[in-house]
Amino acid sequence: MRANVVLMWVLAGYFLVAGVLYIVWNHNAGHPFDPAPTLTILLSAGLSGLIGFYLNAVNRSQGGILLPEDRLDADIDDGDPEIGYFSPWSWWPFILGLGGAVVILGLAVGVWIALFAIPVVLIALAGWSFEYYRGNFGR
Amino acid sequence: MAPVVSRPNPVAVGTIVWLGSEVMFFAGLFAIYFTLRAAAPEMWASEANKLAFPFALTNTLILVSSSFTAQFGVFAAERLQARSTGWRPSQWGMVEWFFLTYALGAIFVAGQVYEYAMLVSEGVTLSGNAYGSAFFLTTGFHGLHVTGGLIAFLLVIGRGFAVKNFGHREATSAIVVSYYWHFVDVVWIGLFLVIYVLK
């Protein structure tokens, strides 16, 4: 993960330098200060720095235990751990998508339609979040 | 002999990457605000005086304190303690801390609704002028994020009640919701400084 951290910090440094360069160059060319591009370039440094900072924190909390891709002696299947719990099938994403689509439709053509769809979104959110917390498959 | 390898939690890393994209979303909103302000400085001078600074400062402190209570909830979740073992805060579980966080966040949103009503009564509206558009777009999208965070806290609290054995998977949802909450809190500090302090 060391390489990933360094890459993110290199990106952050690049955007920081590019942002400062942009401000100075823009000023020297006689243009008024333009906040939109300035902020976007500088906060791109924030975007990269945030991920770099977090990966670095994760890397240190692992106490020197490396990822398989960071080790020369690792085998392919070391990089194939259990990566999470995934539902084999579920209707909830479909219902959530449907509800979200109708909310957006309502915002476009008439707010009253969205008012009917918001409960569908909330029910789908709750249903999806608690799908494996109740009934036969409850944890 | 296979080497001992470790994997970062994909939910936590994924949340941080998504929060990176949220940084850029708010970058767009800040850019809108600054661009409009640069285009109409005299409008800012007159309209920004209608803001109630002490009220906004109080609301800000409430939101910032909710980040601390959320973090104490995370510490409880990391000890895998969902519920309290006594009335003292040191014995609280994740559920109690997150309920307190929820209350503080709800006070913040209610305070913002009150502030919006005050501003509208003074003629600052979303469609009224550039200042109103910039103010309500930036603080409004932030308020929607806070509201989304409140719903997320409810879902995590619900899981704390529903689960038979509070484990690392439940702790992970508590941790990533706290990441989101801290992020929204930091964005508000930025908005507060830009809108209420810099004026």
Interface residues (C-beta under 8 A of the other chain):
Chain A: M1 P32 F33 D34 P35 A36 L39 T40 L43 S44 G46 L47 S48 L50 I51 Y54 L55 V58 Q62 I65 L66 L67 P68 R71 D73 A74 D75 D78 G79 P81 I83 G84 Y85 L122 L125 A126 S129 F130 Y133 R134 G138 R139
Chain B: A2 P3 V4 V5 S6 R7 P8 N9 P10 V11 A12 V13 I16 V17 L19 G20 S21 V23 M24 F26 A27 G28 F30 A31 I32 F34 T35 A38 I151 L155 G158 R159 A162 V163 K164 N165 G167 R169
